[in-house]
Amino acid sequence: MFLRRTATLFVALACASCSPWDYPVNIPFAATWQGSAIDCNSDGAALSDLRFYVSNVQLIDDQGQAHDVRFATEMDWQNDAVALIDLEDGSGACQNGTSGTSDHVLGVATARAYRGLRFTVGVPFRLNHENPLTAKPPLDDPDMHWHWRSGYKFLRAGVRTATDGFWMHAGSAGCDGTVGNIAACRFPNRIEVYLPDFEVGVDTVNVDLSALVADIDLDDDARSDCSSGPPEAACVAPFAALGIEFASGKQNGAQRVFSAE
């Protein structure tokens, strides 16, 4: 909490005179399960992973116009184009995680009245296929890169119960070429989120894991997974929850995993 307040104050002070970009923006994220907070040590269903990249953040004004948020770059969890949200801490069920966390996006926007939020879960194409060995934070995390797919995992998410569990890695698939030389991907798999009632400085973006796995059987005592591969039937339902048609990798409807509260 101290880090968030300090960073927010820094952004506000640093940009106090750089009009029109003088509106400090802090967008917090939290993991939930059936309306309650979930973490790596929760009873019943526990978080086993939740890391994702956020880009193309825009605030929506009272006239419905979108305005870009410029990311602050003084911290290692975001650069000028993408932020890494990491809501696991490596404890409990998060055996493949790390102790470090980052739960918010910081930046500035033009000052006006806002009533909504839009963002993409994913890495922009121009950055997604560059060499990860020379990447700067937050794109230097090897856990978030698919070397065999020449791009990043946009989302790592999972839940675990005493006898069952599910995890998924979502990212672009069917990409032609090699790192640094990708022309296109047949399955973009970028998640577009629009929260029309988000109030900056008041609301949190909730990530509802129960909505993500609503159509996954967590009572069959068999852990399952999804790695964004075309043959994986287990990907269809969670991708639909994210608003993506799995067969095409394109947005096909409204997502129901991210919400404002």
Sequence and secondary structure as in RCSB ss.txt:
>XXXX:A:sequence
MFLRRTATLFVALACASCSPWDYPVNIPFAATWQGSAIDCNSDGAALSDLRFYVSNVQLIDDQGQAHDVRFATEM
DWQNDAVALIDLEDGSGACQNGTSGTSDHVLGVATARAYRGLRFTVGVPFRLNHENPLTAKPPLDDPDMHWHWRS
GYKFLRAGVRTATDGFWMHAGSAGCDGTVGNIAACRFPNRIEVYLPDFEVGVDTVNVDLSALVADIDLDDDARSD
CSSGPPEAACVAPFAALGIEFASGKQNGAQRVFSAE
>XXXX:A:secstr
 HHHHHHHHHHHHHTTTSTTS EEEEEEEEEEETTEE  TT SSSEEEEEEEEEEEEEEEETTS EEE EE  SS
TTB SSEEEEE   SSTT TT  S  B EEEEEE SS EEEEEEEES  HHHHTS GGG  TTTT GGGEEGGGT
EE SEEEEEE SS EEEEEE  EEEES TT   EEEE   EEEEETT  TTT  EEEEHHHHTTTS TTSS  EE
E S TT GGGHHHHHHTTEETTTTEE S  SSEEE 
